[in-house]
Amino acid sequence: MSIESTLKTRLRALCSNRAWPDFRPPGAVLTRPFITWQQVGGRTVSFLEGGHPGKRNARVQINVWADDRETANTLMRTVEVDLLTADKKTSAIGALTALYEEQMKLYGARQDFDMWWSDD
């Protein structure tokens, strides 16, 4: 299973199907809370003798958005526990960072994760 489909399945299960890659799509109802995520880098693996090892790595940033700080932080902690307990190849890169989006009046939380998966 690809990292994209894994994230979509896991995150949508945590937020009543309101989770999207990159941004909330235009036209989607702004029901809160909701989750967005994007790959923001990662590590490449290569062998000196050439070839691909069959594994990939991604640094994935997950953002949650809600009407209040407590809901945003609680949902982000739920995401963290879910991802870390579901797959031993995922680790958190630091704790959550609190956000506030002035124009939209949204409270947010952001956290990065290091994720490995197989190409098969």
LODRENTOR-812683 format. One line per field, with one value per atom (N, C-alpha, C, CB): chain; x, y, z; atom name; residue number from 1; residue in three letters. Coordinates in Angstrom, 1 decimal, m for minus. Each point is the difference from the previous one (the first is absolute). Glycine has a CB too. Layout:
N
chain <- [A|...]
east <- [X|...]
north <- [Y|...]
up <- [Z|...]
atom <- [CA|...]
n <- [NUM|...]
res <- [Ala|...]
REM end
This chain:
120
chain <- [A|A|A|A|A|A|A|A|A|A|A|A|A|A|A|A|A|A|A|A|A|A|A|A|A|A|A|A|A|A|A|A|A|A|A|A|A|A|A|A|A|A|A|A|A|A|A|A|A|A|A|A|A|A|A|A|A|A|A|A|A|A|A|A|A|A|A|A|A|A|A|A|A|A|A|A|A|A|A|A|A|A|A|A|A|A|A|A|A|A|A|A|A|A|A|A|A|A|A|A|A|A|A|A|A|A|A|A|A|A|A|A|A|A|A|A|A|A|A|A|A|A|A|A|A|A|A|A|A|A|A|A|A|A|A|A|A|A|A|A|A|A|A|A|A|A|A|A|A|A|A|A|A|A|A|A|A|A|A|A|A|A|A|A|A|A|A|A|A|A|A|A|A|A|A|A|A|A|A|A|A|A|A|A|A|A|A|A|A|A|A|A|A|A|A|A|A|A|A|A|A|A|A|A|A|A|A|A|A|A|A|A|A|A|A|A|A|A|A|A|A|A|A|A|A|A|A|A|A|A|A|A|A|A|A|A|A|A|A|A|A|A|A|A|A|A|A|A|A|A|A|A|A|A|A|A|A|A|A|A|A|A|A|A|A|A|A|A|A|A|A|A|A|A|A|A|A|A|A|A|A|A|A|A|A|A|A|A|A|A|A|A|A|A|A|A|A|A|A|A|A|A|A|A|A|A|A|A|A|A|A|A|A|A|A|A|A|A|A|A|A|A|A|A|A|A|A|A|A|A|A|A|A|A|A|A|A|A|A|A|A|A|A|A|A|A|A|A|A|A|A|A|A|A|A|A|A|A|A|A|A|A|A|A|A|A|A|A|A|A|A|A|A|A|A|A|A|A|A|A|A|A|A|A|A|A|A|A|A|A|A|A|A|A|A|A|A|A|A|A|A|A|A|A|A|A|A|A|A|A|A|A|A|A|A|A|A|A|A|A|A|A|A|A|A|A|A|A|A|A|A|A|A|A|A|A|A|A|A|A|A|A|A|A|A|A|A|A|A|A|A|A|A|A|A|A|A|A|A|A|A|A|A|A|A|A|A|A|A|A|A|A|A|A|A|A|A|A|A|A]
east <- [0.8|m0.8|0.9|m1.9|1.6|0.8|m0.2|m0.2|1.2|m0.1|m1.2|2.5|m2.9|m1.1|m1.3|1.3|m1.5|m1.3|0.0|m0.1|1.2|0.1|m0.5|1.9|m1.3|m0.3|m1.5|2.4|m2.9|m1.4|m0.9|0.6|m0.4|m0.8|0.1|0.3|0.9|0.1|m0.5|2.0|m1.7|m0.4|m1.5|2.3|m2.9|m1.4|m0.8|0.4|0.1|m0.7|0.0|0.7|0.3|0.1|m0.8|2.2|m2.7|m0.6|m1.3|2.3|m3.1|m1.3|0.2|m1.2|2.2|0.3|0.4|m1.6|2.0|0.4|1.5|m2.2|2.9|1.5|0.4|0.2|0.7|0.4|1.5|m2.3|2.9|1.4|0.1|0.5|0.5|0.4|m1.0|1.0|m2.2|m0.9|m1.5|1.6|m2.5|m1.4|m0.5|m0.3|m0.3|m0.3|m1.0|0.4|m0.3|m1.0|m1.4|1.7|m2.7|m1.3|m0.4|0.1|1.0|m0.3|m0.5|1.8|m2.9|m0.6|1.1|m2.3|2.3|1.0|m0.5|0.8|m1.0|m0.4|1.3|m2.2|2.2|1.2|m0.3|0.8|0.2|1.4|0.2|0.7|0.5|0.4|1.5|m2.0|2.5|1.5|0.5|m0.2|1.4|0.7|1.4|m1.3|1.9|1.4|0.7|m0.7|2.0|0.9|1.4|m1.3|1.9|1.4|0.8|m0.5|1.4|0.9|1.5|m1.8|2.1|1.3|0.1|0.9|0.3|0.3|1.4|m2.4|2.8|1.3|0.0|0.6|0.4|0.1|1.0|m0.5|0.3|0.9|0.6|m1.4|2.7|0.6|1.2|m0.7|1.0|1.2|1.1|m1.5|2.7|1.2|0.1|1.2|m1.7|0.0|m1.2|1.2|m2.0|m1.2|m1.2|1.6|m2.7|m1.3|m0.8|1.1|m2.3|m0.9|m0.3|m1.1|1.1|m0.2|m1.4|1.9|m2.9|m1.4|m0.7|0.7|0.0|m0.6|0.1|0.6|m1.6|0.0|m0.3|m0.8|1.2|m0.2|m0.6|2.0|m2.8|m0.6|m0.1|m1.4|1.6|m0.3|m1.4|2.5|m3.5|m1.3|m0.5|m0.5|0.0|m0.5|m1.6|2.0|m2.5|m1.4|m0.5|0.1|m1.2|m0.6|m1.5|1.6|m2.0|m1.4|m0.5|0.3|m1.6|m0.6|m1.4|1.2|m1.4|m1.2|m0.5|0.7|m1.8|m0.6|0.7|m2.2|2.9|0.6|1.3|m2.2|3.1|1.3|m0.1|0.9|m1.8|0.0|m0.4|m0.7|m0.2|m0.4|1.1|m2.4|3.1|1.1|1.1|m0.5|0.9|1.1|m0.4|0.8|m2.0|m0.5|0.0|m1.4|0.9|0.0|1.4|m2.2|3.1|1.4|0.7|0.2|m0.5|0.5|m0.6|0.3|m1.5|m0.7|0.7|m2.2|2.5|0.7|1.3|m1.1|1.9|1.3|m0.1|0.7|m1.5|m0.2|m0.4|m0.6|m0.3|m0.4|1.1|m2.3|3.0|1.1|1.2|m0.7|1.0|1.1|m0.3|0.8|m2.1|m0.3|m0.4|m0.8|0.4|m0.4|1.2|m2.1|3.2|1.1|1.3|m1.3|2.1|1.3|1.0|m0.5|0.2|0.9|m0.3|0.3|m1.1|m0.3|0.5|m2.0|2.6|0.4|m0.3|1.8|m2.1|m0.3|1.3|m2.1|2.1|1.1|m0.4|0.9|m0.7|m0.4|m1.5|1.8|m2.1|m1.4|m0.8|0.7|m2.0|m0.8|0.3|m1.8|1.6|0.1|m1.4|2.4|m2.7|m1.3|0.0|m0.4|m0.8|m0.1|m1.3|1.3|m1.4|m1.3|m0.1|0.0|m1.0|m0.3|m0.9|0.4|0.1|m0.7|m1.2|2.1|m1.9|m1.1|m1.2|1.7|m1.3|m1.1|m0.5|1.0|m0.3|m0.3|0.0|m1.4|2.5|0.2|1.1|m1.0|0.9|1.1|0.5|m1.0|2.4|0.6|1.1|m0.6|1.0|1.2|0.7|m1.1|2.4|0.8|1.0|m0.3|0.6|1.1|0.5|m1.1|2.4|0.7|0.3|1.0|m1.0|0.2|1.0|m2.3|3.1|1.0|m0.7|2.1|m2.3|m0.7|0.8|m2.2|2.3|0.6|m1.1|2.3|m2.1|m0.9|0.7|m2.1|1.6|0.5|m0.6|0.4|0.3|m0.5|m1.0|2.1|m2.2|m0.8|m1.5|1.7]
north <- [m1.2|1.2|1.2|m1.2|2.2|1.3|0.8|0.0|0.9|0.9|0.9|m0.1|0.5|0.9|m0.7|1.1|m2.3|m0.7|m0.4|m0.9|0.6|m0.3|1.2|m1.7|2.8|1.3|0.3|0.8|m0.9|0.4|m0.9|0.7|m2.0|m0.9|0.3|m1.8|1.9|0.2|1.3|m1.5|2.6|1.3|0.3|0.8|m1.3|0.1|m0.7|0.3|m1.4|m0.8|0.8|m2.1|3.0|0.7|1.3|m0.9|1.3|1.4|m0.1|1.1|m2.1|0.0|0.2|0.8|m1.4|0.1|1.4|m1.8|2.7|1.4|0.1|0.9|m1.6|0.1|0.0|m1.2|2.1|0.1|0.3|0.9|m1.4|0.4|1.4|m2.4|3.1|1.4|1.0|m0.9|0.9|1.1|m0.5|1.8|m1.0|m0.3|0.3|0.4|m1.3|0.3|1.2|m2.4|3.2|1.0|m0.6|1.5|m0.9|m0.5|m1.0|0.3|m0.8|m0.9|0.8|m1.6|1.2|0.7|0.1|m0.8|2.0|0.3|m0.5|2.0|m3.3|m0.6|m0.3|m1.0|1.3|m0.2|m1.0|2.4|m3.1|0.1|m0.7|0.1|0.2|m0.7|m0.1|0.8|m1.7|m0.3|0.2|m1.7|2.2|0.0|m0.5|2.0|m2.5|m0.6|0.2|m1.6|1.7|0.0|m0.5|2.0|m2.5|m0.5|1.2|m2.3|2.5|1.2|m0.5|1.3|m2.4|m0.5|m1.4|2.3|m2.7|m1.4|m0.3|m0.6|m0.7|m0.4|m1.0|0.3|m0.2|m1.0|m1.1|1.8|m3.0|m1.1|m0.5|m0.7|0.6|m0.5|m0.9|2.1|m3.0|m0.9|0.4|m1.9|1.7|0.4|m0.8|0.5|m1.7|m0.9|0.3|m1.7|2.7|0.3|m0.8|0.6|m0.2|m0.7|0.7|m2.1|1.7|0.6|m1.0|1.5|m1.1|m1.0|m0.5|1.1|m0.5|m0.5|0.7|m2.1|3.1|0.7|1.5|m1.8|2.5|1.5|0.6|m0.2|1.5|0.8|1.3|m1.1|1.6|1.3|0.7|m0.8|2.1|0.9|0.5|0.6|m0.9|0.4|1.0|m2.2|3.4|1.0|m0.2|1.6|m1.8|m0.1|1.2|m2.5|3.1|1.2|m0.3|1.5|m1.1|m0.1|1.4|m2.3|2.5|1.3|m0.2|0.9|0.0|m0.1|1.4|m2.3|2.4|1.2|0.5|m0.6|m0.3|0.4|m0.7|0.5|0.0|m0.6|m1.4|2.3|m2.5|m1.4|m1.0|1.0|m0.8|m0.9|m0.3|0.7|0.4|m0.2|m0.8|2.2|m1.9|m0.7|m1.5|2.1|m2.3|m1.4|m0.8|0.9|m0.4|m0.7|m0.3|1.0|0.0|m0.3|m1.1|2.4|m2.4|m1.1|m1.3|1.6|m1.6|m1.3|m0.5|0.8|0.1|m0.3|m0.6|1.8|m1.2|m0.4|m1.5|2.4|m2.6|m1.3|m1.1|1.1|m0.7|m0.9|m0.4|1.0|0.0|m0.3|m0.8|2.1|m1.8|m0.6|m1.4|2.2|m2.5|m1.4|m0.9|1.0|m0.4|m0.7|m0.6|1.4|m0.7|m0.4|0.3|0.4|m1.5|0.2|0.7|m2.1|2.4|0.7|1.5|m2.1|2.5|1.5|0.5|m0.3|1.5|0.7|1.4|m1.7|2.3|1.5|0.7|m0.4|1.6|0.9|1.2|m0.8|0.7|1.0|m0.1|1.4|m0.5|0.1|0.9|m0.4|0.6|0.9|1.4|m1.6|2.4|1.5|0.6|m0.1|1.0|0.6|1.1|m0.5|0.6|1.0|0.8|m1.5|2.7|0.7|0.7|0.3|m0.5|0.6|1.1|m2.2|3.5|1.2|0.2|1.0|m1.1|0.3|m1.0|1.0|m2.2|m1.1|m0.2|m1.1|1.7|m0.2|m1.4|2.0|m2.7|m1.5|m0.2|m0.5|m0.4|m0.4|m1.3|1.0|m1.1|m1.1|m0.6|0.9|m2.1|m0.6|m0.8|m0.2|0.3|m0.6|m0.9|1.9|m3.1|m0.9|m0.7|m0.3|0.0|m0.7|m1.4|2.1|m3.0|m1.5|m0.5|m0.3|m0.6|m0.7|m1.4|1.2|m1.5|m1.2|m0.8|1.2|m2.5|m0.9|m1.0|0.2|m0.6|m1.0|m0.7|1.3|m2.5|m0.8|0.3|m1.8|1.7|0.3|m1.1|1.1|m2.2|m1.1|0.3|m1.6]
up <- [0.0|0.0|0.0|1.2|m2.0|m0.1|1.3|m2.5|2.8|1.1|m0.1|0.2|m1.4|m0.2|0.3|m1.8|1.4|0.3|1.5|m2.4|3.0|1.4|0.8|m0.4|0.1|0.7|m0.1|m0.3|m1.0|m0.2|0.8|m2.3|2.3|0.8|1.5|m1.8|2.3|1.5|0.4|0.0|m0.7|0.5|m0.2|m0.6|m0.5|m0.2|1.1|m2.5|2.9|1.1|1.3|m1.1|1.3|1.3|0.0|0.2|m1.4|m0.1|m0.9|0.4|m0.3|m0.7|m1.5|2.1|m2.7|m1.4|m0.5|m0.3|1.2|m0.3|0.1|0.8|m1.7|m0.1|m1.4|2.2|m2.6|m1.4|m0.1|m0.6|m0.5|m0.3|m0.4|m0.7|1.2|m0.4|0.6|m2.0|1.6|0.5|m0.1|m0.8|1.5|m0.1|m1.4|2.5|m3.2|m1.4|m0.1|m0.6|m0.5|m0.2|m0.1|m1.2|1.9|m0.1|1.1|m2.4|3.1|1.2|1.1|m0.7|1.3|1.1|1.2|m0.6|1.1|1.1|1.3|m1.3|1.4|1.3|0.7|m0.9|2.2|0.8|1.1|m0.5|1.0|m0.4|m1.4|2.4|m3.0|m1.2|0.0|m1.3|0.5|m0.1|m1.4|1.9|m2.0|m1.3|0.3|m0.9|m0.2|0.1|m1.3|1.7|m1.6|m1.2|0.3|m0.8|m0.2|0.1|m0.1|m1.0|2.0|0.0|0.0|1.3|m1.9|m0.2|0.4|0.5|m0.1|0.4|m0.4|m0.4|0.7|m0.3|m1.2|2.4|m3.2|m1.1|0.5|m1.8|1.3|0.3|m1.3|2.0|m2.0|m1.2|0.4|m1.4|0.5|0.3|m0.9|0.6|m0.1|m0.8|m1.3|2.1|m2.1|m1.2|m1.0|1.3|m0.9|m0.8|0.4|m1.9|1.2|0.3|1.0|m0.6|0.7|0.9|1.1|m1.8|3.1|1.1|0.2|1.0|m1.7|0.2|1.2|m1.0|1.6|1.1|m0.3|1.7|m1.1|m0.2|1.4|m2.4|2.4|1.3|m0.4|1.1|m0.2|m0.1|1.3|m2.0|2.0|1.1|m0.4|0.7|0.2|m0.3|1.1|m1.2|0.8|0.9|0.0|m0.4|1.6|0.2|0.7|0.0|m0.5|0.6|0.4|m1.4|2.6|0.3|0.3|1.0|m1.3|0.1|0.7|m2.1|3.1|0.8|0.4|0.8|m0.1|0.5|1.3|m1.1|1.8|1.2|0.3|0.9|m0.1|0.3|0.5|0.5|0.5|0.6|m1.0|2.1|m3.0|m1.0|m1.0|0.2|m0.6|m1.0|0.7|m1.1|2.3|0.6|0.3|1.0|m0.5|0.3|m1.3|1.9|m3.0|m1.3|m0.4|m0.6|0.7|m0.4|0.8|m0.7|2.0|0.9|m0.4|1.8|m2.2|m0.5|m1.3|1.1|m2.0|m1.2|0.3|m1.2|2.1|0.4|0.6|0.5|0.4|0.6|m1.1|2.3|m3.1|m1.1|m0.9|0.1|m0.6|m0.9|0.6|m1.2|2.5|0.6|0.5|0.7|m0.4|0.4|m1.2|2.2|m3.3|m1.2|m0.7|m0.2|0.2|m0.8|0.7|m2.1|2.3|0.7|m0.9|1.3|m2.5|m0.9|m0.1|m1.3|2.2|0.1|1.3|m1.5|1.5|1.3|m0.2|0.4|0.8|0.0|0.0|1.3|m2.0|0.0|0.8|m2.3|3.6|0.9|0.4|m1.0|1.9|0.4|m0.9|2.4|m2.1|m0.8|0.2|0.2|m1.2|0.0|m0.2|m1.0|2.0|m0.1|m1.1|2.5|m3.2|m1.0|0.2|m1.6|1.0|m0.1|m1.3|2.5|m3.3|m1.3|0.2|m1.2|1.2|0.3|m0.9|0.9|m2.2|m1.0|0.2|m1.6|1.8|0.0|1.5|m2.0|2.9|1.4|0.4|0.0|m0.4|0.3|0.9|m2.2|3.1|0.9|m0.7|2.2|m2.2|m0.6|0.8|m2.2|1.8|0.6|m1.2|2.3|m2.2|m1.1|0.6|m1.5|0.9|0.4|m1.1|2.2|m2.2|m1.1|0.5|m0.9|m0.1|0.3|m1.1|1.0|m0.5|m0.9|m0.3|0.9|m2.2|m0.4|m1.0|0.5|m0.3|m0.9|m0.6|1.3|m2.5|m0.6|m1.1|0.6|m0.9|m1.1|m1.3|1.6|m2.7|m1.4|m0.5|m0.4|1.1|m0.6|0.2|0.5]
atom <- [N|CA|C|CB|N|CA|C|CB|N|CA|C|CB|N|CA|C|CB|N|CA|C|CB|N|CA|C|CB|N|CA|C|CB|N|CA|C|CB|N|CA|C|CB|N|CA|C|CB|N|CA|C|CB|N|CA|C|CB|N|CA|C|CB|N|CA|C|CB|N|CA|C|CB|N|CA|C|CB|N|CA|C|CB|N|CA|C|CB|N|CA|C|CB|N|CA|C|CB|N|CA|C|CB|N|CA|C|CB|N|CA|C|CB|N|CA|C|CB|N|CA|C|CB|N|CA|C|CB|N|CA|C|CB|N|CA|C|CB|N|CA|C|CB|N|CA|C|CB|N|CA|C|CB|N|CA|C|CB|N|CA|C|CB|N|CA|C|CB|N|CA|C|CB|N|CA|C|CB|N|CA|C|CB|N|CA|C|CB|N|CA|C|CB|N|CA|C|CB|N|CA|C|CB|N|CA|C|CB|N|CA|C|CB|N|CA|C|CB|N|CA|C|CB|N|CA|C|CB|N|CA|C|CB|N|CA|C|CB|N|CA|C|CB|N|CA|C|CB|N|CA|C|CB|N|CA|C|CB|N|CA|C|CB|N|CA|C|CB|N|CA|C|CB|N|CA|C|CB|N|CA|C|CB|N|CA|C|CB|N|CA|C|CB|N|CA|C|CB|N|CA|C|CB|N|CA|C|CB|N|CA|C|CB|N|CA|C|CB|N|CA|C|CB|N|CA|C|CB|N|CA|C|CB|N|CA|C|CB|N|CA|C|CB|N|CA|C|CB|N|CA|C|CB|N|CA|C|CB|N|CA|C|CB|N|CA|C|CB|N|CA|C|CB|N|CA|C|CB|N|CA|C|CB|N|CA|C|CB|N|CA|C|CB|N|CA|C|CB|N|CA|C|CB|N|CA|C|CB|N|CA|C|CB|N|CA|C|CB|N|CA|C|CB|N|CA|C|CB|N|CA|C|CB|N|CA|C|CB|N|CA|C|CB|N|CA|C|CB|N|CA|C|CB|N|CA|C|CB|N|CA|C|CB|N|CA|C|CB|N|CA|C|CB|N|CA|C|CB|N|CA|C|CB|N|CA|C|CB|N|CA|C|CB|N|CA|C|CB|N|CA|C|CB|N|CA|C|CB|N|CA|C|CB|N|CA|C|CB|N|CA|C|CB|N|CA|C|CB|N|CA|C|CB|N|CA|C|CB|N|CA|C|CB|N|CA|C|CB|N|CA|C|CB|N|CA|C|CB|N|CA|C|CB|N|CA|C|CB|N|CA|C|CB|N|CA|C|CB|N|CA|C|CB|N|CA|C|CB|N|CA|C|CB|N|CA|C|CB]
n <- [1|1|1|1|2|2|2|2|3|3|3|3|4|4|4|4|5|5|5|5|6|6|6|6|7|7|7|7|8|8|8|8|9|9|9|9|10|10|10|10|11|11|11|11|12|12|12|12|13|13|13|13|14|14|14|14|15|15|15|15|16|16|16|16|17|17|17|17|18|18|18|18|19|19|19|19|20|20|20|20|21|21|21|21|22|22|22|22|23|23|23|23|24|24|24|24|25|25|25|25|26|26|26|26|27|27|27|27|28|28|28|28|29|29|29|29|30|30|30|30|31|31|31|31|32|32|32|32|33|33|33|33|34|34|34|34|35|35|35|35|36|36|36|36|37|37|37|37|38|38|38|38|39|39|39|39|40|40|40|40|41|41|41|41|42|42|42|42|43|43|43|43|44|44|44|44|45|45|45|45|46|46|46|46|47|47|47|47|48|48|48|48|49|49|49|49|50|50|50|50|51|51|51|51|52|52|52|52|53|53|53|53|54|54|54|54|55|55|55|55|56|56|56|56|57|57|57|57|58|58|58|58|59|59|59|59|60|60|60|60|61|61|61|61|62|62|62|62|63|63|63|63|64|64|64|64|65|65|65|65|66|66|66|66|67|67|67|67|68|68|68|68|69|69|69|69|70|70|70|70|71|71|71|71|72|72|72|72|73|73|73|73|74|74|74|74|75|75|75|75|76|76|76|76|77|77|77|77|78|78|78|78|79|79|79|79|80|80|80|80|81|81|81|81|82|82|82|82|83|83|83|83|84|84|84|84|85|85|85|85|86|86|86|86|87|87|87|87|88|88|88|88|89|89|89|89|90|90|90|90|91|91|91|91|92|92|92|92|93|93|93|93|94|94|94|94|95|95|95|95|96|96|96|96|97|97|97|97|98|98|98|98|99|99|99|99|100|100|100|100|101|101|101|101|102|102|102|102|103|103|103|103|104|104|104|104|105|105|105|105|106|106|106|106|107|107|107|107|108|108|108|108|109|109|109|109|110|110|110|110|111|111|111|111|112|112|112|112|113|113|113|113|114|114|114|114|115|115|115|115|116|116|116|116|117|117|117|117|118|118|118|118|119|119|119|119|120|120|120|120]
res <- [Met|Met|Met|Met|Ser|Ser|Ser|Ser|Ile|Ile|Ile|Ile|Glu|Glu|Glu|Glu|Ser|Ser|Ser|Ser|Thr|Thr|Thr|Thr|Leu|Leu|Leu|Leu|Lys|Lys|Lys|Lys|Thr|Thr|Thr|Thr|Arg|Arg|Arg|Arg|Leu|Leu|Leu|Leu|Arg|Arg|Arg|Arg|Ala|Ala|Ala|Ala|Leu|Leu|Leu|Leu|Cys|Cys|Cys|Cys|Ser|Ser|Ser|Ser|Asn|Asn|Asn|Asn|Arg|Arg|Arg|Arg|Ala|Ala|Ala|Ala|Trp|Trp|Trp|Trp|Pro|Pro|Pro|Pro|Asp|Asp|Asp|Asp|Phe|Phe|Phe|Phe|Arg|Arg|Arg|Arg|Pro|Pro|Pro|Pro|Pro|Pro|Pro|Pro|Gly|Gly|Gly|Gly|Ala|Ala|Ala|Ala|Val|Val|Val|Val|Leu|Leu|Leu|Leu|Thr|Thr|Thr|Thr|Arg|Arg|Arg|Arg|Pro|Pro|Pro|Pro|Phe|Phe|Phe|Phe|Ile|Ile|Ile|Ile|Thr|Thr|Thr|Thr|Trp|Trp|Trp|Trp|Gln|Gln|Gln|Gln|Gln|Gln|Gln|Gln|Val|Val|Val|Val|Gly|Gly|Gly|Gly|Gly|Gly|Gly|Gly|Arg|Arg|Arg|Arg|Thr|Thr|Thr|Thr|Val|Val|Val|Val|Ser|Ser|Ser|Ser|Phe|Phe|Phe|Phe|Leu|Leu|Leu|Leu|Glu|Glu|Glu|Glu|Gly|Gly|Gly|Gly|Gly|Gly|Gly|Gly|His|His|His|His|Pro|Pro|Pro|Pro|Gly|Gly|Gly|Gly|Lys|Lys|Lys|Lys|Arg|Arg|Arg|Arg|Asn|Asn|Asn|Asn|Ala|Ala|Ala|Ala|Arg|Arg|Arg|Arg|Val|Val|Val|Val|Gln|Gln|Gln|Gln|Ile|Ile|Ile|Ile|Asn|Asn|Asn|Asn|Val|Val|Val|Val|Trp|Trp|Trp|Trp|Ala|Ala|Ala|Ala|Asp|Asp|Asp|Asp|Asp|Asp|Asp|Asp|Arg|Arg|Arg|Arg|Glu|Glu|Glu|Glu|Thr|Thr|Thr|Thr|Ala|Ala|Ala|Ala|Asn|Asn|Asn|Asn|Thr|Thr|Thr|Thr|Leu|Leu|Leu|Leu|Met|Met|Met|Met|Arg|Arg|Arg|Arg|Thr|Thr|Thr|Thr|Val|Val|Val|Val|Glu|Glu|Glu|Glu|Val|Val|Val|Val|Asp|Asp|Asp|Asp|Leu|Leu|Leu|Leu|Leu|Leu|Leu|Leu|Thr|Thr|Thr|Thr|Ala|Ala|Ala|Ala|Asp|Asp|Asp|Asp|Lys|Lys|Lys|Lys|Lys|Lys|Lys|Lys|Thr|Thr|Thr|Thr|Ser|Ser|Ser|Ser|Ala|Ala|Ala|Ala|Ile|Ile|Ile|Ile|Gly|Gly|Gly|Gly|Ala|Ala|Ala|Ala|Leu|Leu|Leu|Leu|Thr|Thr|Thr|Thr|Ala|Ala|Ala|Ala|Leu|Leu|Leu|Leu|Tyr|Tyr|Tyr|Tyr|Glu|Glu|Glu|Glu|Glu|Glu|Glu|Glu|Gln|Gln|Gln|Gln|Met|Met|Met|Met|Lys|Lys|Lys|Lys|Leu|Leu|Leu|Leu|Tyr|Tyr|Tyr|Tyr|Gly|Gly|Gly|Gly|Ala|Ala|Ala|Ala|Arg|Arg|Arg|Arg|Gln|Gln|Gln|Gln|Asp|Asp|Asp|Asp|Phe|Phe|Phe|Phe|Asp|Asp|Asp|Asp|Met|Met|Met|Met|Trp|Trp|Trp|Trp|Trp|Trp|Trp|Trp|Ser|Ser|Ser|Ser|Asp|Asp|Asp|Asp|Asp|Asp|Asp|Asp]
REM end
